[in-house]
Amino acid sequence: YNKITDQDLGDNDAKNLTYRIPFENLTPYVYGGAAYNFDNKFGNLRPQFEQMGVGTEFRLLDNWSVYVDGRYVFRGDDQDSALARAGLRFSF
């Protein structure tokens, strides 16, 4: 549940393609795709949108890495937005 937008999680369905360029411990990547918002409680947002971004992942151990990425979301009509993320990833 998202308290800010008063929406349940899982209201969006996003499909992205990711291109990764692995080096030893560092993996930069680019991604992009399209998404659809099924439950638009704001009413003024276009339900379908496109996004593209760049990021990098640094592998700490075999299963653990840290990452940072950013994306730009294209909605049109002055509704575009940007998003940045950072985190710890566990791969199995």
LINVENGI-V521302 format. One record per backbone hydrogen bond with DSSP energy under -1.0 kcal/mol. CO is the residue of the C=O (numbers start at 0). NH is the residue of the N-H. Records with the same first field share a line. If there is no record, write none. Layout:
CO = NH / NH
This chain:
1 = 5 / 6
6 = 1
10 = 37
12 = 35
14 = 33
16 = 31
18 = 29
24 = 58
25 = 22
26 = 56
27 = 20
28 = 54
29 = 18
30 = 52
31 = 16
32 = 50
33 = 14
34 = 48
35 = 12
38 = 40
46 = 36
48 = 34
49 = 73
50 = 32
51 = 71
52 = 30
53 = 69
54 = 28
55 = 67
56 = 26
57 = 65
62 = 90
63 = 59 / 60
64 = 88
65 = 57
66 = 86
67 = 55
68 = 84
69 = 53
70 = 82
71 = 51
72 = 80
73 = 49
80 = 72
82 = 70
84 = 68
86 = 66
88 = 64
